[in-house]
Amino acid sequence: MAKKKLQRFAQLASFNNVFQPHFSESFNKDHHLKGTWHKVVFYNDNPITLELGCGKGEYTTGLARHFTDRNFIGVDIKGARMWRGAKDATDNHLGNVAFLRTNIESISSFFSENEVDEIWLTFPDPQAEQRRTKKRLSSSVFLNKYRKILKDNGFVHLKTDSTLLHEYTFKVIKHNQLEIIECTADLYSGGETSAVLSIRTHYENIFLNEGKKITYLKFRLPKNKEITEPEND
Ligand SMILES: C[S@@+](CC[C@H](N)C(=O)[O-])C[C@H]1O[C@@H](n2cnc3c(N)ncnc32)[C@H](O)[C@@H]1O
């Protein structure tokens, strides 16, 4: 492994704001952090927002700077990427930021019922092949996992360059009669974009440089409604 990457892994392990549980700590069981994030990690009762598939964590740290009275947790499986956001938060004393290195599939092992207020999905892999539909982070499989940890009618945000993923998610929303708060197929076409929606991630910058349009969806997820998958086209 490259020396720089090894150094980053070593530093990641030393950051107080990073949690890297071993697979065995959460496989088919609850992790000890579940239900304790307010008390043990943040030392406050402020609402918690997750950025799932956070990469370098630009939304996690960007939102934390905007909303100092809220807590933000970036979740990703890749430590070398997460290092960037964790270092930013450490160097700049962002006490309302944490990072969790785990597979999103096991998210309900780490958060208890109603522990999370909002979820951001920032440029997730579109999983374009039809047979991989259920791997999409906005599929019914994942939305049902999020329902378990989100407060009732909590917001889910999806920012993506993928028309396929945007349209697929719109279809899931409509099929399940979820409430859409905002939906745009070209975020930057109308001039002014809000400061929050203007936070740029690593992948967003790549896609913008390629001339791609950025789409955005914000919707509510009700707790007591099983989400089902729409029919294939
Ligand atoms: C295309 S990148 C986007 C990263 C970042 N949000 C951005 O916009 O720059 C997708 C990220 O999701 C992470 N990811 C994908 N599936 C995951 C899973 N099941 N569990 C944890 N992380 C996952 C990948 O490791 C990767 O960092």
The ligand as a MOL file (V3000), in Angstrom:
LIG
                    3D

  0  0  0     0  0            999 V3000
M  V30 BEGIN CTAB
M  V30 COUNTS 27 29 0 0 0
M  V30 BEGIN ATOM
M  V30 1 C -19.4410 8.0080 -5.7910 0
M  V30 2 S -18.7920 8.0990 -4.1840 0 CHG=1
M  V30 3 C -19.4470 9.6390 -3.5660 0
M  V30 4 C -18.6430 10.1700 -2.4110 0
M  V30 5 C -19.0610 11.5520 -1.9000 0
M  V30 6 N -20.3980 11.5480 -1.3640 0
M  V30 7 C -18.9280 12.5880 -2.9800 0
M  V30 8 O -19.9680 13.0660 -3.4570 0
M  V30 9 O -17.7920 12.9280 -3.3290 0 CHG=-1
M  V30 10 C -19.7720 6.9110 -3.3070 0
M  V30 11 C -19.2480 6.6180 -1.9080 0
M  V30 12 O -20.1570 5.7330 -1.2640 0
M  V30 13 C -19.3980 4.7650 -0.5510 0
M  V30 14 N -20.2580 3.5720 -0.4360 0
M  V30 15 C -20.9110 2.9380 -1.4340 0
M  V30 16 N -21.6210 1.9090 -0.9660 0
M  V30 17 C -21.4080 1.8750 0.3640 0
M  V30 18 C -21.8650 1.0340 1.4080 0
M  V30 19 N -22.6980 0.0260 1.1740 0
M  V30 20 N -21.4520 1.3060 2.6590 0
M  V30 21 C -20.6050 2.3330 2.9160 0
M  V30 22 N -20.1400 3.1590 1.9680 0
M  V30 23 C -20.5250 2.9400 0.7050 0
M  V30 24 C -18.1480 4.5490 -1.3480 0
M  V30 25 O -17.0980 4.0470 -0.5480 0
M  V30 26 C -17.8820 5.9540 -1.8730 0
M  V30 27 O -17.0190 6.6910 -1.0310 0
M  V30 END ATOM
M  V30 BEGIN BOND
M  V30 1 1 1 2
M  V30 2 1 2 3
M  V30 3 1 2 10
M  V30 4 1 3 4
M  V30 5 1 4 5
M  V30 6 1 5 6
M  V30 7 1 5 7
M  V30 8 2 7 8
M  V30 9 1 7 9
M  V30 10 1 10 11
M  V30 11 1 11 12
M  V30 12 1 11 26
M  V30 13 1 12 13
M  V30 14 1 13 14
M  V30 15 1 13 24
M  V30 16 1 14 15
M  V30 17 1 14 23
M  V30 18 2 15 16
M  V30 19 1 16 17
M  V30 20 1 17 18
M  V30 21 2 17 23
M  V30 22 1 18 19
M  V30 23 2 18 20
M  V30 24 1 20 21
M  V30 25 2 21 22
M  V30 26 1 22 23
M  V30 27 1 24 25
M  V30 28 1 24 26
M  V30 29 1 26 27
M  V30 END BOND
M  V30 END CTAB
M  END
